[in-house]
Amino acid sequence: MRLAREFGRPDWRRMLDEISASEYSDWTDHFSKVPFTPQLIDAEFAALQQTVFQTMFGGDTELTDFMLLTDIESDDSEMSDEAIQLASEGISGGVRYEPANSGS
């Protein structure tokens, strides 16, 4: 429903019928990195509040202290090289490129 709202479509069921599963997956991946409008506005306003607070009172605060929407999860963990290689094994038709001096 949030995807349909982002595109200004009140008929979210019809929108889901009109797009393919791969297209839906692409949009889901995109909007997992780029926040929807309410979350983006909340993050921008929280950043402004944090700046004003730190300017006036000093101290160490987190951006999440000023956010109104609390359902946003932060994922700061990065995948290890082994996890990336394991995930890429399932991709068919891929070609692996290695540096010329890797010895394999």
C-alpha positions as CSV (number, residue, x, y, z in Angstrom):
1,M,0.0,0.0,0.0
2,R,2.9,2.4,0.7
3,L,4.2,1.7,-2.8
4,A,0.8,2.7,-4.3
5,R,0.7,5.8,-2.1
6,E,4.1,6.8,-3.2
7,F,3.0,6.7,-6.8
8,G,-0.3,8.5,-6.0
9,R,-2.5,5.5,-6.9
10,P,-5.5,4.9,-4.7
11,D,-6.2,1.5,-6.3
12,W,-3.3,-0.5,-4.8
13,R,-4.8,-3.9,-5.6
14,R,-5.0,-3.0,-9.3
15,M,-1.5,-1.7,-9.2
16,L,-0.2,-5.0,-7.8
17,D,-2.1,-6.8,-10.6
18,E,-0.5,-4.7,-13.3
19,I,3.2,-5.1,-12.3
20,S,5.2,-8.3,-12.5
21,A,6.9,-10.0,-9.5
22,S,10.3,-9.0,-10.6
23,E,9.2,-5.4,-11.1
24,Y,7.7,-5.4,-7.6
25,S,10.9,-6.9,-6.2
26,D,12.9,-4.2,-7.9
27,W,10.7,-1.5,-6.4
28,T,10.9,-3.1,-2.9
29,D,14.7,-3.2,-3.1
30,H,14.7,0.5,-4.2
31,F,12.5,1.7,-1.4
32,S,14.3,-0.3,1.2
33,K,17.3,2.0,0.4
34,V,15.3,5.2,-0.4
35,P,12.8,6.0,2.3
36,F,9.1,6.6,1.5
37,T,7.9,10.2,1.8
38,P,6.7,10.1,5.5
39,Q,9.9,8.5,6.7
40,L,12.1,10.9,4.7
41,I,10.3,13.9,6.1
42,D,10.5,12.5,9.6
43,A,14.3,11.9,9.2
44,E,14.9,15.4,7.8
45,F,12.9,17.1,10.6
46,A,14.6,15.0,13.2
47,A,18.0,16.0,11.8
48,L,16.9,19.7,12.0
49,Q,15.8,19.2,15.6
50,Q,19.0,17.5,16.5
51,T,21.1,20.3,15.0
52,V,19.1,23.0,16.9
53,F,19.3,21.0,20.2
54,Q,23.1,20.4,19.9
55,T,23.7,24.0,19.0
56,M,21.7,25.3,22.0
57,F,22.5,22.7,24.7
58,G,25.5,20.8,23.4
59,G,25.7,17.2,24.4
60,D,25.6,13.9,22.5
61,T,22.3,12.9,21.1
62,E,21.2,10.4,18.5
63,L,19.1,11.2,15.5
64,T,16.5,8.5,16.6
65,D,15.9,10.6,19.8
66,F,14.1,13.1,17.7
67,M,12.2,10.8,15.2
68,L,8.5,10.5,15.5
69,L,8.1,7.4,13.5
70,T,9.8,4.6,15.5
71,D,9.3,1.7,13.0
72,I,12.4,2.5,11.1
73,E,15.1,-0.1,11.6
74,S,18.8,0.8,11.1
75,D,21.0,-1.9,9.6
76,D,24.6,-1.0,10.0
77,S,26.0,-4.5,9.5
78,E,27.9,-5.2,6.4
79,M,28.0,-8.6,4.7
80,S,31.3,-10.5,5.0
81,D,33.1,-11.6,1.8
82,E,32.1,-15.2,2.5
83,A,28.4,-14.3,2.8
84,I,28.6,-12.3,-0.5
85,Q,30.2,-15.3,-2.3
86,L,27.7,-17.7,-0.8
87,A,24.8,-15.5,-2.0
88,S,26.3,-15.1,-5.4
89,E,26.6,-18.9,-6.0
90,G,22.8,-19.0,-6.5
91,I,23.0,-16.6,-9.5
92,S,22.9,-18.5,-12.7
93,G,24.7,-17.3,-15.8
94,G,27.1,-15.1,-13.9
95,V,30.8,-14.8,-14.8
96,R,33.3,-14.4,-12.0
97,Y,36.1,-11.9,-12.7
98,E,39.3,-12.1,-10.7
99,P,42.4,-9.9,-10.8
100,A,45.1,-10.9,-13.2
101,N,47.6,-11.6,-10.5
102,S,45.3,-13.7,-8.3
103,G,47.0,-17.0,-9.3
104,S,44.0,-19.0,-10.2
